[in-house]
């Protein structure tokens, strides 16, 4: 599967539980929506993923990737210490100049 470099970096950061590297995949003004909450900017994203890493110990296995105009969708099998693991999640991304501008995670 041919993934953009920023998505490859995001998956590696997730699998390494590296919240700083994960946040660095995003623009300064990026927005993330996950589990009913919105996180704005790199600092909030770093705190969100750090907390999620502590709670869930999630790793990602990319299954498919498609681009639809300005939005890209990564489907990944996510496994960790949460009920129902593993599950397939969809990562709805907007990428601009090699940085993620927005991410919405859906089941």
N, C-alpha and C positions, 0 to 999 in steps of 0.2 A: 504494500500500500504506500502510495506516494503522499506523504504529509508535508505541509509547510514546516519550515524549521521551527517556528514559534510553537507549533502544536507538538512536534517531537520534543522540544525543550520542556513544554508543559507536562507531558506524560512522564518524562524522566524525573522532573522535579517532584511530581506526585509520588512516583514509585520510590524516590529517595527520601520522602517526607521532609523535603527542603522548602520551607515556606517562603524564604527570601527569594530563592531561584524561581519559585512558582509566581510570586508577585511580580518579579522582574519580567515576566512574559507579557505583562499588561502595561498600557499607557498610564501616564500620571492621572488622567481623568476617567479611567475605565470604571465600568459598573458591572457588578456580578449580582445575579439573582439566584438564590438557592435556598431551599427549605423555607420558603415564604418570607425571606429577608433579603434586603438590598444592601450591598456594600459598595461604597464609593471610594475610588482612589486606591493607589498601591498600598498604603498603610492599613486601611480597613481590610483590603483583600488579604494581605499578609496575616493579619490577626484572625480573620475568618478561616483561612486554610490551616493555620497553625492549630486552632481549636478543633477543626474537623479531623486533622491528622491525629491529635491526641485522643479524640473520642472514637474514631472509626478505623484508624490504621489502614486506609484504603489504598489499593493499587489498581491501576488501569490497564486493560488489554484492549487496544483499539480494534474494532471490528469492521467499521466502514467510515468513509469520509466522502462528503460531497459538497460542492459549492453551488449555491443557488443565488445568483446575482451578488448582493452585498453580504449575504449570510452564508456561513458554512456550518455543516452539521457533522459532528464527530459522534459516532455511536461507539460506546466502549463497555466492555464487561468490567464491572467494578466489584472487587471483593475486599472484605475487611471484617471488622468485629462488630457488624450491625446485623439485626434480624433480617433474614431472607437472603443473606449473602451467598453467592454472587447475584448481582442484578445487572441489567443492561440499562444504561443511562444515555440520554442524548444531550450533547453539549452544543448549544446554539451559539455560534460565535460570529462576531464582526471583527475583522482584522484589517488594520490599515497601517501601511508603512512598517510591516513586520512586527507590530504589537497588537495585542488583543484590546479592542475598544469596549466590547461588551461580551458577557457570557451569561447564558441562562441555562441552568441544568434542569432537565425534565426526565421523568420516569418513562 
